[in-house]
Amino acid sequence: MSSDPEDTPTDPSWHRFLSPHFDDVSISCGGTAALLAARDHAPEVCVVFAAGEREGPQTAFVAEQHRRWKLGEEGVIPGRQREETSAAMILGTVPRFLDFPDAIYRGERYLDDPHLFGAVAPDEADLPGQIAAAVGLDRRPDHTARVYAPLALGNHVDHQHLLRVGLDAARMGWDVWFYEDLPYGLDPATLETRLAALERAGDRLVPAAAIDVTATWRQKIDAIMCYASQVPVIFRHVTTAPTREQIDAAMRTYAAAATGVPTERYWRIANR
């Protein structure tokens, strides 16, 4: 597999990362994004589920998440946008916020973690199509572009929606690389489970690249630490304390397992 995003058979002129939430791309593929930015590609990070609460009563699950995030008077969405913007300044990415509400704000479909990391609600079957239209992936493929979509490791419903967007776009002929969602992917079983499930469904994925991100590793960790509201929650099952040192160590152990140097791995549909 390639160790360089520009050593691939094509050299896209623009790159768009589909990020379910405000932190996903920084954590999962921030090193690659920073490499591209350093080469003047100005990669776009499209945060899809960037909208907050709709009118109506707040669910207990929403209240619990807000309590954990401790964003206080600043407000949840403004606070998370600020964190994403700070991370983007470090990585050199261009953030774009879409108006799709996070799963926890979509009524009473997802009222606890088992539902949030379970099956997608049946009445959301058309959501991937709406997202594809919003990011221009419902059109004829642009062969100067590369799109990055999550594999939905960990099975969060919002990640599942973007996996579907990526798969549909790849079948249409778009150049789509699927990234390993972290920190969910720190458990190797999540990748094995996802790849097996996709193959059973007729979508066999093969390695696209393993990008050496040694040069941008510090930027990646710096960007991750911008998400002060999320780090204690996201990494609570990975570290004993959400310190920079422990997060760096856990992420580095995973990233260097295959090659001995920090890499970010990508996958593509086999028949492309």
ChimeraX commands (.cxc) that place a marker at each C-alpha (Angstrom):
marker #1 position 0.00,0.00,0.00 radius 0.5
marker #1 position 1.12,3.52,-0.66 radius 0.5
marker #1 position 2.75,5.49,2.12 radius 0.5
marker #1 position 2.04,8.79,0.42 radius 0.5
marker #1 position -1.32,10.27,-0.66 radius 0.5
marker #1 position 0.25,11.48,-3.89 radius 0.5
marker #1 position 1.86,8.15,-4.82 radius 0.5
marker #1 position -1.51,6.77,-5.90 radius 0.5
marker #1 position -2.42,6.16,-9.58 radius 0.5
marker #1 position -4.40,9.39,-9.68 radius 0.5
marker #1 position -3.52,12.71,-8.12 radius 0.5
marker #1 position -6.80,14.40,-7.20 radius 0.5
marker #1 position -6.79,18.17,-7.22 radius 0.5
marker #1 position -9.30,18.43,-4.38 radius 0.5
marker #1 position -10.11,16.34,-1.35 radius 0.5
marker #1 position -13.30,16.27,0.74 radius 0.5
marker #1 position -13.53,14.45,4.06 radius 0.5
marker #1 position -17.03,13.52,5.22 radius 0.5
marker #1 position -17.08,13.88,8.99 radius 0.5
marker #1 position -20.18,12.68,10.85 radius 0.5
marker #1 position -19.48,14.98,13.80 radius 0.5
marker #1 position -17.19,17.83,14.76 radius 0.5
marker #1 position -14.24,15.67,15.82 radius 0.5
marker #1 position -14.24,12.56,13.65 radius 0.5
marker #1 position -11.83,13.53,10.88 radius 0.5
marker #1 position -9.26,15.05,13.22 radius 0.5
marker #1 position -9.17,11.86,15.29 radius 0.5
marker #1 position -9.41,9.37,12.43 radius 0.5
marker #1 position -7.41,10.94,9.60 radius 0.5
marker #1 position -6.06,14.26,10.80 radius 0.5
marker #1 position -2.53,13.28,9.80 radius 0.5
marker #1 position -3.51,12.73,6.18 radius 0.5
marker #1 position -5.53,15.94,6.10 radius 0.5
marker #1 position -2.54,17.89,7.42 radius 0.5
marker #1 position -0.23,16.32,4.80 radius 0.5
marker #1 position -2.61,17.36,2.05 radius 0.5
marker #1 position -2.88,20.87,3.48 radius 0.5
marker #1 position 0.92,21.13,3.54 radius 0.5
marker #1 position 0.88,20.38,-0.20 radius 0.5
marker #1 position -1.61,23.17,-0.87 radius 0.5
marker #1 position -4.62,20.93,-1.45 radius 0.5
marker #1 position -6.76,22.80,1.15 radius 0.5
marker #1 position -8.78,19.69,2.06 radius 0.5
marker #1 position -12.38,20.33,3.03 radius 0.5
marker #1 position -13.80,18.74,6.17 radius 0.5
marker #1 position -17.55,18.59,5.73 radius 0.5
marker #1 position -19.15,18.13,9.16 radius 0.5
marker #1 position -22.49,16.65,8.18 radius 0.5
marker #1 position -24.44,16.32,11.43 radius 0.5
marker #1 position -23.53,19.79,12.66 radius 0.5
marker #1 position -26.97,21.08,13.61 radius 0.5
marker #1 position -28.37,21.13,17.11 radius 0.5
marker #1 position -31.71,20.77,18.77 radius 0.5
marker #1 position -34.96,21.37,16.99 radius 0.5
marker #1 position -37.95,22.91,18.72 radius 0.5
marker #1 position -39.62,20.78,21.36 radius 0.5
marker #1 position -38.79,19.24,24.72 radius 0.5
marker #1 position -35.26,18.05,25.41 radius 0.5
marker #1 position -34.86,14.30,25.91 radius 0.5
marker #1 position -33.10,12.91,28.97 radius 0.5
marker #1 position -30.41,11.49,26.69 radius 0.5
marker #1 position -29.67,14.92,25.23 radius 0.5
marker #1 position -29.52,16.43,28.70 radius 0.5
marker #1 position -27.05,13.74,29.77 radius 0.5
marker #1 position -24.76,14.42,26.79 radius 0.5
marker #1 position -24.84,18.17,27.39 radius 0.5
marker #1 position -23.94,17.63,31.04 radius 0.5
marker #1 position -20.93,15.55,30.02 radius 0.5
marker #1 position -19.71,18.09,27.49 radius 0.5
marker #1 position -19.73,21.02,29.94 radius 0.5
marker #1 position -20.04,23.73,27.31 radius 0.5
marker #1 position -22.20,25.86,29.58 radius 0.5
marker #1 position -23.27,29.34,28.58 radius 0.5
marker #1 position -21.40,29.29,25.28 radius 0.5
marker #1 position -23.91,26.80,23.92 radius 0.5
marker #1 position -23.36,23.31,22.58 radius 0.5
marker #1 position -23.25,23.93,18.83 radius 0.5
marker #1 position -21.28,27.21,18.99 radius 0.5
marker #1 position -18.84,25.54,21.37 radius 0.5
marker #1 position -18.34,22.52,19.17 radius 0.5
marker #1 position -17.96,24.69,16.07 radius 0.5
marker #1 position -15.28,26.66,17.90 radius 0.5
marker #1 position -13.43,23.43,18.73 radius 0.5
marker #1 position -13.62,22.25,15.11 radius 0.5
marker #1 position -12.41,25.61,13.83 radius 0.5
marker #1 position -9.45,25.52,16.23 radius 0.5
marker #1 position -8.54,22.02,15.05 radius 0.5
marker #1 position -8.88,23.11,11.41 radius 0.5
marker #1 position -6.41,25.94,11.97 radius 0.5
marker #1 position -3.86,23.41,13.25 radius 0.5
marker #1 position -4.40,20.90,10.44 radius 0.5
marker #1 position -4.84,23.42,7.64 radius 0.5
marker #1 position -8.27,22.11,6.66 radius 0.5
marker #1 position -11.31,24.06,5.52 radius 0.5
marker #1 position -14.34,23.31,7.74 radius 0.5
marker #1 position -17.87,23.28,6.35 radius 0.5
marker #1 position -20.89,22.76,8.59 radius 0.5
marker #1 position -24.08,21.21,7.20 radius 0.5
marker #1 position -27.53,21.61,8.71 radius 0.5
marker #1 position -28.36,17.98,9.46 radius 0.5
marker #1 position -29.06,17.43,13.17 radius 0.5
marker #1 position -26.97,15.00,15.19 radius 0.5
marker #1 position -28.75,11.71,15.92 radius 0.5
marker #1 position -29.42,12.65,19.53 radius 0.5
marker #1 position -31.46,15.62,18.32 radius 0.5
marker #1 position -33.59,13.69,15.82 radius 0.5
marker #1 position -36.69,13.25,17.96 radius 0.5
marker #1 position -37.02,10.07,19.99 radius 0.5
marker #1 position -35.32,7.66,17.60 radius 0.5
marker #1 position -32.11,7.33,19.60 radius 0.5
marker #1 position -32.67,7.68,23.34 radius 0.5
marker #1 position -29.67,5.78,24.69 radius 0.5
marker #1 position -26.32,4.31,23.65 radius 0.5
marker #1 position -27.74,0.92,22.55 radius 0.5
marker #1 position -29.99,2.71,20.06 radius 0.5
marker #1 position -27.28,5.23,19.07 radius 0.5
marker #1 position -24.91,2.38,18.23 radius 0.5
marker #1 position -27.56,0.05,16.86 radius 0.5
marker #1 position -29.77,-0.14,13.80 radius 0.5
marker #1 position -30.63,2.97,11.81 radius 0.5
marker #1 position -34.24,4.03,12.30 radius 0.5
marker #1 position -36.38,2.76,9.37 radius 0.5
marker #1 position -37.82,6.21,8.67 radius 0.5
marker #1 position -34.31,7.56,7.96 radius 0.5
marker #1 position -33.84,5.45,4.83 radius 0.5
marker #1 position -33.78,8.54,2.62 radius 0.5
marker #1 position -31.25,10.45,4.73 radius 0.5
marker #1 position -28.13,9.24,2.83 radius 0.5
marker #1 position -29.67,10.51,-0.40 radius 0.5
marker #1 position -30.31,13.91,1.13 radius 0.5
marker #1 position -26.74,14.09,2.38 radius 0.5
marker #1 position -25.35,13.03,-1.00 radius 0.5
marker #1 position -27.28,15.84,-2.66 radius 0.5
marker #1 position -26.03,18.35,-0.10 radius 0.5
marker #1 position -22.38,17.49,-0.80 radius 0.5
marker #1 position -22.72,17.04,-4.56 radius 0.5
marker #1 position -22.30,13.27,-4.64 radius 0.5
marker #1 position -25.57,12.72,-6.47 radius 0.5
marker #1 position -24.02,14.08,-9.67 radius 0.5
marker #1 position -21.75,12.70,-12.36 radius 0.5
marker #1 position -18.38,11.80,-10.79 radius 0.5
marker #1 position -15.68,14.44,-10.77 radius 0.5
marker #1 position -12.48,12.57,-11.54 radius 0.5
marker #1 position -10.32,15.37,-10.16 radius 0.5
marker #1 position -11.75,14.70,-6.69 radius 0.5
marker #1 position -11.30,12.23,-3.87 radius 0.5
marker #1 position -13.90,11.75,-1.16 radius 0.5
marker #1 position -13.18,10.21,2.24 radius 0.5
marker #1 position -16.02,8.50,4.12 radius 0.5
marker #1 position -16.14,6.59,7.42 radius 0.5
marker #1 position -16.30,2.81,7.66 radius 0.5
marker #1 position -18.70,3.19,10.60 radius 0.5
marker #1 position -16.51,1.19,12.96 radius 0.5
marker #1 position -18.34,1.19,16.27 radius 0.5
marker #1 position -21.67,1.32,14.43 radius 0.5
marker #1 position -22.80,4.83,15.41 radius 0.5
marker #1 position -25.92,5.52,13.34 radius 0.5
marker #1 position -24.60,8.81,11.94 radius 0.5
marker #1 position -21.43,7.05,10.80 radius 0.5
marker #1 position -23.59,4.33,9.21 radius 0.5
marker #1 position -25.41,6.98,7.18 radius 0.5
marker #1 position -22.13,8.37,5.83 radius 0.5
marker #1 position -20.83,4.89,5.07 radius 0.5
marker #1 position -23.92,4.45,2.90 radius 0.5
marker #1 position -23.27,7.81,1.21 radius 0.5
marker #1 position -19.71,6.72,0.45 radius 0.5
marker #1 position -20.70,3.30,-0.87 radius 0.5
marker #1 position -23.37,4.77,-3.14 radius 0.5
marker #1 position -20.92,7.38,-4.46 radius 0.5
marker #1 position -18.23,4.75,-5.10 radius 0.5
marker #1 position -20.69,2.66,-7.10 radius 0.5
marker #1 position -21.45,5.73,-9.21 radius 0.5
marker #1 position -17.76,6.05,-10.04 radius 0.5
marker #1 position -16.54,8.57,-7.46 radius 0.5
marker #1 position -13.06,8.01,-6.05 radius 0.5
marker #1 position -13.95,7.16,-2.44 radius 0.5
marker #1 position -11.52,6.14,0.27 radius 0.5
marker #1 position -13.03,4.77,3.47 radius 0.5
marker #1 position -11.29,5.63,6.71 radius 0.5
marker #1 position -11.15,3.75,10.00 radius 0.5
marker #1 position -13.26,5.54,12.61 radius 0.5
marker #1 position -11.24,6.19,15.75 radius 0.5
marker #1 position -11.16,5.62,18.64 radius 0.5
marker #1 position -13.75,2.89,17.92 radius 0.5
marker #1 position -11.28,1.20,15.60 radius 0.5
marker #1 position -8.71,0.80,18.36 radius 0.5
marker #1 position -10.56,-2.47,18.94 radius 0.5
marker #1 position -9.40,-4.60,15.94 radius 0.5
marker #1 position -12.63,-6.59,16.00 radius 0.5
marker #1 position -14.58,-3.55,14.79 radius 0.5
marker #1 position -12.71,-3.49,11.46 radius 0.5
marker #1 position -12.98,-7.24,10.98 radius 0.5
marker #1 position -16.70,-7.12,11.71 radius 0.5
marker #1 position -17.36,-4.24,9.31 radius 0.5
marker #1 position -15.36,-5.67,6.41 radius 0.5
marker #1 position -17.07,-9.05,6.81 radius 0.5
marker #1 position -20.52,-7.46,6.94 radius 0.5
marker #1 position -19.83,-5.40,3.82 radius 0.5
marker #1 position -18.59,-8.44,1.92 radius 0.5
marker #1 position -21.72,-10.38,2.86 radius 0.5
marker #1 position -23.74,-7.47,1.48 radius 0.5
marker #1 position -21.80,-7.57,-1.80 radius 0.5
marker #1 position -19.33,-4.74,-1.14 radius 0.5
marker #1 position -15.85,-6.21,-0.79 radius 0.5
marker #1 position -13.36,-3.62,0.38 radius 0.5
marker #1 position -9.61,-3.82,-0.19 radius 0.5
marker #1 position -6.74,-1.65,1.06 radius 0.5
marker #1 position -6.38,1.64,-0.80 radius 0.5
marker #1 position -3.42,3.14,1.07 radius 0.5
marker #1 position -1.59,3.33,4.36 radius 0.5
marker #1 position -0.41,6.90,4.73 radius 0.5
marker #1 position 2.74,7.55,6.76 radius 0.5
marker #1 position 1.74,10.45,9.02 radius 0.5
marker #1 position 4.95,10.68,11.04 radius 0.5
marker #1 position 5.53,14.23,9.79 radius 0.5
marker #1 position 2.10,15.43,10.90 radius 0.5
marker #1 position 1.53,13.28,13.99 radius 0.5
marker #1 position 2.07,16.16,16.42 radius 0.5
marker #1 position -0.44,18.28,14.49 radius 0.5
marker #1 position -2.97,15.46,14.67 radius 0.5
marker #1 position -2.64,15.12,18.45 radius 0.5
marker #1 position -2.71,18.92,18.85 radius 0.5
marker #1 position -5.95,18.96,16.85 radius 0.5
marker #1 position -7.51,16.18,18.91 radius 0.5
marker #1 position -6.81,18.09,22.11 radius 0.5
marker #1 position -8.84,21.04,20.77 radius 0.5
marker #1 position -12.02,19.07,21.47 radius 0.5
marker #1 position -12.02,19.71,25.22 radius 0.5
marker #1 position -15.74,18.95,25.49 radius 0.5
marker #1 position -15.38,15.58,23.80 radius 0.5
marker #1 position -11.99,14.11,24.75 radius 0.5
marker #1 position -13.00,12.92,28.25 radius 0.5
marker #1 position -16.10,11.23,26.81 radius 0.5
marker #1 position -14.62,9.78,23.63 radius 0.5
marker #1 position -11.50,8.35,25.24 radius 0.5
marker #1 position -13.01,7.20,28.54 radius 0.5
marker #1 position -12.81,3.53,27.51 radius 0.5
marker #1 position -9.34,3.87,25.99 radius 0.5
marker #1 position -7.27,5.64,28.65 radius 0.5
marker #1 position -7.28,5.82,32.44 radius 0.5
marker #1 position -7.13,9.61,32.16 radius 0.5
marker #1 position -7.78,11.79,29.08 radius 0.5
marker #1 position -4.32,13.32,29.06 radius 0.5
marker #1 position -2.40,14.20,25.94 radius 0.5
marker #1 position 0.27,11.64,26.81 radius 0.5
marker #1 position -2.18,8.75,27.23 radius 0.5
marker #1 position -4.17,9.65,24.13 radius 0.5
marker #1 position -0.97,9.98,22.08 radius 0.5
marker #1 position 0.25,6.59,23.32 radius 0.5
marker #1 position -3.04,4.77,22.60 radius 0.5
marker #1 position -3.37,6.29,19.14 radius 0.5
marker #1 position 0.29,5.71,18.28 radius 0.5
marker #1 position 0.19,2.06,19.34 radius 0.5
marker #1 position -2.69,1.45,16.94 radius 0.5
marker #1 position -1.27,3.56,14.11 radius 0.5
marker #1 position 2.17,1.93,14.20 radius 0.5
marker #1 position 1.06,-1.67,14.74 radius 0.5
marker #1 position 1.42,-2.80,11.12 radius 0.5
marker #1 position 4.45,-0.86,9.87 radius 0.5
marker #1 position 6.30,0.44,12.92 radius 0.5
marker #1 position 5.56,4.06,11.98 radius 0.5
marker #1 position 2.32,5.99,12.49 radius 0.5
marker #1 position 0.01,5.38,9.55 radius 0.5
marker #1 position -3.61,6.06,8.66 radius 0.5
marker #1 position -5.23,3.29,6.62 radius 0.5
marker #1 position -7.83,3.64,3.89 radius 0.5
marker #1 position -10.02,1.18,2.02 radius 0.5
marker #1 position -11.86,1.17,-1.29 radius 0.5
marker #1 position -14.43,-0.97,-3.08 radius 0.5
marker #1 position -12.61,-3.87,-4.75 radius 0.5
marker #1 position -13.96,-3.47,-8.26 radius 0.5
marker #1 position -13.00,0.18,-8.69 radius 0.5
marker link #1:1,2 radius 0.2
marker link #1:2,3 radius 0.2
marker link #1:3,4 radius 0.2
marker link #1:4,5 radius 0.2
marker link #1:5,6 radius 0.2
marker link #1:6,7 radius 0.2
marker link #1:7,8 radius 0.2
marker link #1:8,9 radius 0.2
marker link #1:9,10 radius 0.2
marker link #1:10,11 radius 0.2
marker link #1:11,12 radius 0.2
marker link #1:12,13 radius 0.2
marker link #1:13,14 radius 0.2
marker link #1:14,15 radius 0.2
marker link #1:15,16 radius 0.2
marker link #1:16,17 radius 0.2
marker link #1:17,18 radius 0.2
marker link #1:18,19 radius 0.2
marker link #1:19,20 radius 0.2
marker link #1:20,21 radius 0.2
marker link #1:21,22 radius 0.2
marker link #1:22,23 radius 0.2
marker link #1:23,24 radius 0.2
marker link #1:24,25 radius 0.2
marker link #1:25,26 radius 0.2
marker link #1:26,27 radius 0.2
marker link #1:27,28 radius 0.2
marker link #1:28,29 radius 0.2
marker link #1:29,30 radius 0.2
marker link #1:30,31 radius 0.2
marker link #1:31,32 radius 0.2
marker link #1:32,33 radius 0.2
marker link #1:33,34 radius 0.2
marker link #1:34,35 radius 0.2
marker link #1:35,36 radius 0.2
marker link #1:36,37 radius 0.2
marker link #1:37,38 radius 0.2
marker link #1:38,39 radius 0.2
marker link #1:39,40 radius 0.2
marker link #1:40,41 radius 0.2
marker link #1:41,42 radius 0.2
marker link #1:42,43 radius 0.2
marker link #1:43,44 radius 0.2
marker link #1:44,45 radius 0.2
marker link #1:45,46 radius 0.2
marker link #1:46,47 radius 0.2
marker link #1:47,48 radius 0.2
marker link #1:48,49 radius 0.2
marker link #1:49,50 radius 0.2
marker link #1:50,51 radius 0.2
marker link #1:51,52 radius 0.2
marker link #1:52,53 radius 0.2
marker link #1:53,54 radius 0.2
marker link #1:54,55 radius 0.2
marker link #1:55,56 radius 0.2
marker link #1:56,57 radius 0.2
marker link #1:57,58 radius 0.2
marker link #1:58,59 radius 0.2
marker link #1:59,60 radius 0.2
marker link #1:60,61 radius 0.2
marker link #1:61,62 radius 0.2
marker link #1:62,63 radius 0.2
marker link #1:63,64 radius 0.2
marker link #1:64,65 radius 0.2
marker link #1:65,66 radius 0.2
marker link #1:66,67 radius 0.2
marker link #1:67,68 radius 0.2
marker link #1:68,69 radius 0.2
marker link #1:69,70 radius 0.2
marker link #1:70,71 radius 0.2
marker link #1:71,72 radius 0.2
marker link #1:72,73 radius 0.2
marker link #1:73,74 radius 0.2
marker link #1:74,75 radius 0.2
marker link #1:75,76 radius 0.2
marker link #1:76,77 radius 0.2
marker link #1:77,78 radius 0.2
marker link #1:78,79 radius 0.2
marker link #1:79,80 radius 0.2
marker link #1:80,81 radius 0.2
marker link #1:81,82 radius 0.2
marker link #1:82,83 radius 0.2
marker link #1:83,84 radius 0.2
marker link #1:84,85 radius 0.2
marker link #1:85,86 radius 0.2
marker link #1:86,87 radius 0.2
marker link #1:87,88 radius 0.2
marker link #1:88,89 radius 0.2
marker link #1:89,90 radius 0.2
marker link #1:90,91 radius 0.2
marker link #1:91,92 radius 0.2
marker link #1:92,93 radius 0.2
marker link #1:93,94 radius 0.2
marker link #1:94,95 radius 0.2
marker link #1:95,96 radius 0.2
marker link #1:96,97 radius 0.2
marker link #1:97,98 radius 0.2
marker link #1:98,99 radius 0.2
marker link #1:99,100 radius 0.2
marker link #1:100,101 radius 0.2
marker link #1:101,102 radius 0.2
marker link #1:102,103 radius 0.2
marker link #1:103,104 radius 0.2
marker link #1:104,105 radius 0.2
marker link #1:105,106 radius 0.2
marker link #1:106,107 radius 0.2
marker link #1:107,108 radius 0.2
marker link #1:108,109 radius 0.2
marker link #1:109,110 radius 0.2
marker link #1:110,111 radius 0.2
marker link #1:111,112 radius 0.2
marker link #1:112,113 radius 0.2
marker link #1:113,114 radius 0.2
marker link #1:114,115 radius 0.2
marker link #1:115,116 radius 0.2
marker link #1:116,117 radius 0.2
marker link #1:117,118 radius 0.2
marker link #1:118,119 radius 0.2
marker link #1:119,120 radius 0.2
marker link #1:120,121 radius 0.2
marker link #1:121,122 radius 0.2
marker link #1:122,123 radius 0.2
marker link #1:123,124 radius 0.2
marker link #1:124,125 radius 0.2
marker link #1:125,126 radius 0.2
marker link #1:126,127 radius 0.2
marker link #1:127,128 radius 0.2
marker link #1:128,129 radius 0.2
marker link #1:129,130 radius 0.2
marker link #1:130,131 radius 0.2
marker link #1:131,132 radius 0.2
marker link #1:132,133 radius 0.2
marker link #1:133,134 radius 0.2
marker link #1:134,135 radius 0.2
marker link #1:135,136 radius 0.2
marker link #1:136,137 radius 0.2
marker link #1:137,138 radius 0.2
marker link #1:138,139 radius 0.2
marker link #1:139,140 radius 0.2
marker link #1:140,141 radius 0.2
marker link #1:141,142 radius 0.2
marker link #1:142,143 radius 0.2
marker link #1:143,144 radius 0.2
marker link #1:144,145 radius 0.2
marker link #1:145,146 radius 0.2
marker link #1:146,147 radius 0.2
marker link #1:147,148 radius 0.2
marker link #1:148,149 radius 0.2
marker link #1:149,150 radius 0.2
marker link #1:150,151 radius 0.2
marker link #1:151,152 radius 0.2
marker link #1:152,153 radius 0.2
marker link #1:153,154 radius 0.2
marker link #1:154,155 radius 0.2
marker link #1:155,156 radius 0.2
marker link #1:156,157 radius 0.2
marker link #1:157,158 radius 0.2
marker link #1:158,159 radius 0.2
marker link #1:159,160 radius 0.2
marker link #1:160,161 radius 0.2
marker link #1:161,162 radius 0.2
marker link #1:162,163 radius 0.2
marker link #1:163,164 radius 0.2
marker link #1:164,165 radius 0.2
marker link #1:165,166 radius 0.2
marker link #1:166,167 radius 0.2
marker link #1:167,168 radius 0.2
marker link #1:168,169 radius 0.2
marker link #1:169,170 radius 0.2
marker link #1:170,171 radius 0.2
marker link #1:171,172 radius 0.2
marker link #1:172,173 radius 0.2
marker link #1:173,174 radius 0.2
marker link #1:174,175 radius 0.2
marker link #1:175,176 radius 0.2
marker link #1:176,177 radius 0.2
marker link #1:177,178 radius 0.2
marker link #1:178,179 radius 0.2
marker link #1:179,180 radius 0.2
marker link #1:180,181 radius 0.2
marker link #1:181,182 radius 0.2
marker link #1:182,183 radius 0.2
marker link #1:183,184 radius 0.2
marker link #1:184,185 radius 0.2
marker link #1:185,186 radius 0.2
marker link #1:186,187 radius 0.2
marker link #1:187,188 radius 0.2
marker link #1:188,189 radius 0.2
marker link #1:189,190 radius 0.2
marker link #1:190,191 radius 0.2
marker link #1:191,192 radius 0.2
marker link #1:192,193 radius 0.2
marker link #1:193,194 radius 0.2
marker link #1:194,195 radius 0.2
marker link #1:195,196 radius 0.2
marker link #1:196,197 radius 0.2
marker link #1:197,198 radius 0.2
marker link #1:198,199 radius 0.2
marker link #1:199,200 radius 0.2
marker link #1:200,201 radius 0.2
marker link #1:201,202 radius 0.2
marker link #1:202,203 radius 0.2
marker link #1:203,204 radius 0.2
marker link #1:204,205 radius 0.2
marker link #1:205,206 radius 0.2
marker link #1:206,207 radius 0.2
marker link #1:207,208 radius 0.2
marker link #1:208,209 radius 0.2
marker link #1:209,210 radius 0.2
marker link #1:210,211 radius 0.2
marker link #1:211,212 radius 0.2
marker link #1:212,213 radius 0.2
marker link #1:213,214 radius 0.2
marker link #1:214,215 radius 0.2
marker link #1:215,216 radius 0.2
marker link #1:216,217 radius 0.2
marker link #1:217,218 radius 0.2
marker link #1:218,219 radius 0.2
marker link #1:219,220 radius 0.2
marker link #1:220,221 radius 0.2
marker link #1:221,222 radius 0.2
marker link #1:222,223 radius 0.2
marker link #1:223,224 radius 0.2
marker link #1:224,225 radius 0.2
marker link #1:225,226 radius 0.2
marker link #1:226,227 radius 0.2
marker link #1:227,228 radius 0.2
marker link #1:228,229 radius 0.2
marker link #1:229,230 radius 0.2
marker link #1:230,231 radius 0.2
marker link #1:231,232 radius 0.2
marker link #1:232,233 radius 0.2
marker link #1:233,234 radius 0.2
marker link #1:234,235 radius 0.2
marker link #1:235,236 radius 0.2
marker link #1:236,237 radius 0.2
marker link #1:237,238 radius 0.2
marker link #1:238,239 radius 0.2
marker link #1:239,240 radius 0.2
marker link #1:240,241 radius 0.2
marker link #1:241,242 radius 0.2
marker link #1:242,243 radius 0.2
marker link #1:243,244 radius 0.2
marker link #1:244,245 radius 0.2
marker link #1:245,246 radius 0.2
marker link #1:246,247 radius 0.2
marker link #1:247,248 radius 0.2
marker link #1:248,249 radius 0.2
marker link #1:249,250 radius 0.2
marker link #1:250,251 radius 0.2
marker link #1:251,252 radius 0.2
marker link #1:252,253 radius 0.2
marker link #1:253,254 radius 0.2
marker link #1:254,255 radius 0.2
marker link #1:255,256 radius 0.2
marker link #1:256,257 radius 0.2
marker link #1:257,258 radius 0.2
marker link #1:258,259 radius 0.2
marker link #1:259,260 radius 0.2
marker link #1:260,261 radius 0.2
marker link #1:261,262 radius 0.2
marker link #1:262,263 radius 0.2
marker link #1:263,264 radius 0.2
marker link #1:264,265 radius 0.2
marker link #1:265,266 radius 0.2
marker link #1:266,267 radius 0.2
marker link #1:267,268 radius 0.2
marker link #1:268,269 radius 0.2
marker link #1:269,270 radius 0.2
marker link #1:270,271 radius 0.2
marker link #1:271,272 radius 0.2
view
